[in-house]
Amino acid sequence: MWELIRANKRNSIVLLVLMAACLMLLGSIIGLAFFPPSGWLFGLIIATVIWLILTAVSFSSGDQIFLAASKAKPVTHDVHPQLFNVVEEMKIAAGLPMPKVYIINDPAPNAFATGRKPETASVAVTAGLLGRLNRDELQGVIAHEISHILHRDILFVTLAGIMLGSIVLLSQVFLRGMFYSSMGSSRRYSSGGKGDGQAQLIMLIIAIVAAILAPLMAYLLYYALSRKREYLADAGAARLTRYPEGLAGALEKIANDKSPQLATVNKVTAPMYIVNPFKKKKQMKLSDLPHLCFAALFLFGFCASLAQSDVLLGQSGRGDDCLGVGYITERPGVIFKRCAVGHTAEDFYPFGNRGVSAGQA
């Protein structure tokens, strides 16, 4: 499990570096198209300035902006005691400070966590989620979000979102400037020598292509990083609750829900939610969930609900099969076989023995 966490963090850092390289390369190409031959440095500086401005805004008030944009309202224990109790249970299990709790008045079932460090973290759930899930399922969702806080996933996703926003902003400014200006006029490229004009025109075409492709590449890297963190949060939720079927049941209900799309969301904040709020309900299949398909999660939950507690915690040497690489990378049938085959009757414990009691308020 811990090796998986370390590998996931390494992969996340690699994806962040690739996004940074994409931003710097785009800035250099655009600068070179405007001011050859040394304009790449100017473009690099502009890209860096954009990134620094967005970073300053995000780190100073990004969490509050996100919560305000989501129309999340803070709640107290008196307003929703069960939600508060579940959050308290999971923060104790994770050894974290108590996060702030918010509710979004929206019928679409969903949830997210925000806060770059545990001391400033918040957990928000929609009214639709609270109305559709039982306590075990709500506990699974909250454990998933608490796991994001525990593993600093929000910091990684925030940094990736800043990179993505910088790339999109730089691309849009350049492309719109090209559309409305006379930069591409024949007079500009005929002002110098014929060879120089042709070379700059070629560089301009390359810059336009880069400005179109860079945001697409950045989106792919951004969603890849988000998905890697979701995989880890699923495993972390199973470890915190000792009852993976709760999260599995919640994901099944969310996938089959017929409510309208979440009203307050955009493409940058969408990966922060436990399921993609942009998915059309008629297209929402189990394989469309932003983390591992439900079938694999359910089989993993079935395995974990049967396995002895020392196996679940990885103390018997077989825990990695139930909480580790097998869960993340292998097909559901393979996961089930690795978890179930070879266990004797002494390896299993009663269904209800799962740490935090589901009957506690």
C-alpha positions in Angstrom: 0.0 0.0 0.0 2.7 2.5 1.0 4.8 1.6 -2.1 1.7 2.3 -4.2 1.4 5.7 -2.5 5.0 6.5 -3.2 4.7 5.3 -6.9 1.6 7.4 -7.3 3.3 10.5 -6.0 6.2 9.9 -8.3 3.9 9.6 -11.3 2.0 12.7 -10.3 5.2 14.7 -10.1 6.2 13.4 -13.6 2.8 14.6 -15.0 3.2 18.0 -13.4 6.7 18.3 -14.9 5.2 17.4 -18.3 2.5 20.1 -17.9 5.2 22.6 -17.0 7.3 21.7 -20.0 4.2 22.1 -22.2 3.6 25.6 -20.8 7.2 26.6 -21.3 7.4 25.2 -24.8 4.2 26.9 -25.9 5.5 30.3 -24.5 8.8 29.9 -26.3 7.2 29.0 -29.6 4.8 31.9 -29.5 7.6 34.3 -28.5 9.7 33.1 -31.4 6.9 33.6 -33.8 6.6 37.3 -32.8 10.2 38.2 -32.3 12.7 35.9 -34.0 15.4 34.8 -33.3 15.6 35.5 -29.6 11.8 36.0 -28.9 11.6 32.5 -27.3 13.0 34.1 -24.1 10.3 36.8 -24.1 7.7 34.1 -24.6 9.1 32.1 -21.8 9.0 35.1 -19.4 5.4 35.8 -20.4 4.3 32.2 -19.7 6.1 32.3 -16.4 4.4 35.5 -15.4 1.0 34.1 -16.3 1.7 31.0 -14.2 2.9 33.1 -11.2 -0.2 35.3 -11.3 -2.6 32.3 -11.4 -0.6 30.6 -8.7 -0.8 33.7 -6.4 -4.5 34.0 -6.9 -5.1 30.2 -6.4 -3.0 29.9 -3.2 -4.4 33.1 -1.6 -8.1 32.4 -2.1 -8.5 29.5 -4.5 -10.4 27.3 -2.0 -12.9 30.0 -1.1 -13.4 30.9 -4.8 -14.1 27.2 -5.5 -16.5 26.8 -2.6 -18.3 30.1 -3.5 -18.5 29.1 -7.2 -20.0 25.8 -6.1 -22.5 27.6 -4.0 -21.4 25.5 -1.0 -22.9 26.5 2.4 -21.2 25.7 5.7 -23.2 23.5 8.1 -22.9 22.7 11.7 -23.5 19.6 13.7 -27.0 20.7 14.6 -28.0 21.1 10.9 -26.9 17.6 9.9 -25.5 15.5 12.8 -25.1 12.3 10.8 -22.9 14.0 8.2 -20.8 15.6 11.0 -20.4 12.3 12.8 -19.3 10.5 9.7 -16.7 13.2 8.9 -15.5 13.0 12.5 -15.1 9.2 12.3 -13.1 9.4 9.1 -10.8 12.3 10.2 -10.0 10.3 13.4 -9.3 7.2 11.4 -7.0 9.2 9.2 -5.4 11.1 12.1 -6.3 14.5 10.6 -7.8 17.8 12.0 -11.5 18.2 11.5 -12.2 19.7 8.1 -14.9 22.2 7.5 -18.2 20.7 6.3 -20.3 22.2 3.5 -23.5 21.2 1.7 -24.4 22.2 -1.9 -28.1 22.6 -2.5 -28.2 20.5 -5.7 -30.1 17.3 -6.5 -27.2 15.7 -8.4 -25.3 13.4 -6.0 -21.7 14.4 -5.8 -18.9 15.4 -3.4 -15.5 17.0 -3.3 -12.7 18.0 -0.9 -10.6 21.2 -1.1 -7.7 22.6 0.8 -4.0 22.2 0.0 -3.2 21.1 3.6 -5.2 19.2 6.2 -5.4 22.3 8.5 -7.4 24.3 5.9 -9.3 21.4 4.3 -13.0 21.3 3.6 -15.4 18.6 2.5 -18.5 19.4 0.5 -21.4 17.1 -0.4 -24.6 17.8 -2.4 -28.1 17.6 -1.0 -28.7 14.9 -3.6 -25.9 12.7 -2.2 -27.3 13.0 1.3 -30.8 12.1 0.2 -29.8 9.0 -1.8 -27.0 7.3 0.2 -27.4 5.3 3.4 -24.9 5.8 6.2 -22.4 3.1 5.0 -22.4 4.6 1.5 -22.0 8.1 2.9 -19.1 6.9 5.0 -17.4 5.5 1.9 -17.7 8.8 0.0 -16.5 10.8 3.0 -13.6 8.4 3.4 -12.7 8.9 -0.2 -12.6 12.6 0.2 -10.6 12.4 3.5 -8.1 10.2 1.7 -7.6 13.0 -0.8 -6.8 15.3 2.0 -4.5 12.7 3.7 -2.5 12.1 0.5 -2.3 15.9 -0.4 -4.1 15.1 -3.7 -5.7 18.5 -3.7 -2.3 20.2 -3.8 -1.3 18.2 -6.8 -4.6 18.8 -8.6 -4.4 22.5 -7.8 -0.9 22.8 -9.2 -2.0 20.9 -12.3 -5.1 23.1 -12.6 -2.9 26.2 -12.5 -0.7 24.8 -15.3 -3.8 23.9 -17.3 -5.3 27.4 -16.8 -2.0 29.0 -17.8 -1.7 27.0 -21.0 -5.3 27.7 -22.0 -5.1 31.4 -21.2 -1.8 31.8 -23.1 -3.3 29.9 -26.1 -6.5 31.8 -26.1 -4.8 35.2 -25.9 -2.5 34.3 -28.8 -5.2 32.9 -31.0 -7.6 35.7 -30.4 -4.9 38.2 -30.9 -4.0 36.6 -34.3 -7.7 36.7 -35.3 -8.2 40.4 -34.5 -4.8 41.8 -35.4 -3.0 42.3 -38.6 -0.1 40.2 -37.6 -0.7 37.8 -40.4 -0.9 40.5 -43.1 1.3 40.0 -46.2 2.8 43.5 -45.6 4.4 42.3 -42.3 6.0 39.3 -43.8 7.2 41.2 -46.9 8.8 44.0 -44.9 12.0 42.0 -44.5 13.8 39.8 -46.9 11.9 37.2 -48.8 13.6 34.4 -46.9 13.0 36.0 -43.5 9.4 36.6 -44.2 8.8 32.9 -45.2 10.7 31.7 -42.2 8.6 33.9 -39.9 5.4 32.7 -41.6 6.4 29.1 -41.0 7.1 29.9 -37.4 3.8 31.5 -37.1 2.0 28.5 -38.5 3.9 26.3 -36.0 2.9 28.6 -33.1 -0.8 28.4 -34.2 -0.7 24.6 -34.3 1.1 24.6 -30.9 -1.6 26.9 -29.4 -4.3 24.6 -30.6 -2.7 21.3 -29.5 -1.1 22.4 -26.2 -4.5 22.8 -24.3 -5.6 19.4 -25.6 -2.3 17.8 -24.3 -2.7 19.7 -21.0 -6.2 18.4 -20.6 -5.1 14.8 -21.1 -2.3 15.2 -18.6 -4.6 17.0 -16.1 -7.2 14.2 -16.2 -4.5 11.5 -16.1 -3.1 13.0 -12.9 -6.6 13.4 -11.5 -7.5 9.7 -12.3 -4.3 8.5 -10.7 -5.2 10.3 -7.5 -8.7 8.9 -7.6 -7.4 5.3 -7.7 -5.4 6.0 -4.6 -8.3 7.6 -2.8 -10.5 4.5 -3.5 -7.9 2.3 -1.9 -7.5 4.8 1.0 -11.2 4.8 1.6 -11.3 1.1 1.9 -8.5 1.2 4.4 -10.1 3.9 6.5 -13.6 2.4 6.6 -12.7 -1.3 6.6 -15.9 -1.7 4.5 -15.2 -1.0 0.8 -18.8 -2.1 -0.2 -20.0 1.3 1.2 -18.1 3.2 -1.5 -19.0 0.6 -4.1 -22.7 1.0 -3.3 -22.4 4.8 -3.4 -20.7 4.8 -6.8 -23.4 2.4 -8.2 -26.2 4.7 -7.0 -24.4 7.8 -8.4 -23.8 6.1 -11.7 -27.5 5.1 -12.1 -28.8 8.5 -10.8 -31.2 10.3 -13.2 -30.8 13.8 -11.7 -29.9 16.8 -14.0 -26.2 17.6 -14.4 -24.6 19.5 -11.5 -25.3 23.2 -12.1 -22.2 24.9 -10.7 -19.1 23.3 -12.3 -16.6 23.9 -15.0 -14.0 21.8 -16.9 -11.1 22.8 -14.6 -13.0 22.0 -11.3 -14.8 18.8 -12.6 -11.9 16.4 -11.7 -12.2 17.6 -8.1 -15.6 15.8 -7.8 -15.9 12.1 -6.9 -17.7 11.5 -10.3 -17.5 13.6 -13.4 -20.4 16.1 -13.2 -20.3 16.7 -17.0 -21.3 13.1 -17.8 -24.7 12.9 -19.4 -26.9 10.5 -17.5 -27.8 8.5 -20.5 -24.1 8.0 -21.2 -23.1 7.3 -17.6 -21.7 3.8 -17.7 -19.7 2.1 -15.0 -16.6 2.5 -17.1 -17.2 6.3 -17.3 -16.5 6.8 -13.6 -13.3 8.9 -13.1 -11.7 6.1 -11.2 -11.6 2.3 -11.6 -14.7 0.6 -13.0 -17.4 -0.3 -10.5 -17.1 -4.0 -11.1 -13.4 -4.0 -10.0 -14.2 -1.9 -6.9 -17.1 -4.1 -6.0 -15.1 -7.3 -6.3 -12.4 -5.6 -4.2 -15.0 -4.8 -1.6 -16.3 -8.3 -1.6 -12.7 -9.6 -1.1 -12.0 -7.1 1.7 -15.2 -7.8 3.5 -14.2 -11.5 3.8 -10.5 -11.1 4.4 -9.3 -11.2 8.0 -8.4 -7.9 9.5 -4.7 -8.7 9.5 -4.9 -9.4 5.8 -6.8 -6.2 5.2 -4.0 -4.2 7.0 -1.3 -6.0 5.0 0.2 -7.7 8.0 -0.1 -11.3 6.7 1.8 -10.7 3.5 -1.3 -11.0 1.4 -2.7 -7.6 2.2 -1.1 -6.0 -0.9 -3.4 -8.2 -3.1 -6.5 -6.7 -1.4 -5.3 -3.1 -1.1 -2.4 -2.7 -3.4 -1.3 -3.0 -7.0 -3.8 -5.7 -7.9 -6.7 -3.4 -7.1 -5.3 -0.6 -9.2 -4.0 -2.3 -12.3 -5.7 -5.7 -12.9 -9.0 -6.8 -14.4 -11.8 -7.6 -11.9 -11.6 -11.3 -12.4 -7.9 -11.4 -11.7 -8.3 -9.3 -8.6 -11.0 -11.6 -7.3 -8.8 -14.7 -7.9 -5.8 -13.1 -6.2 -7.8 -12.1 -3.2 -9.9 -15.3 -2.8 -7.9 -18.3 -4.0 -5.8 -20.0 -1.4 -7.5 -18.6 1.7 -8.7 -21.0 4.3 -11.7 -20.7 6.6 -9.5 -19.2 9.3 -8.6 -16.3 6.8 -12.1 -14.9 6.9 -14.1 -13.0 9.6 -17.8 -12.3 10.1 -19.3 -9.8 7.7 -20.2 -7.3 10.3 -16.7 -7.0 11.8 -15.5 -3.9 10.1 -14.0 -1.4 12.5 -16.5 1.6 12.7 -20.0 0.3 13.3 -22.5 1.3 10.7 -25.1 1.6 13.4 -23.4 4.5 15.1 -25.1 7.9 14.6 
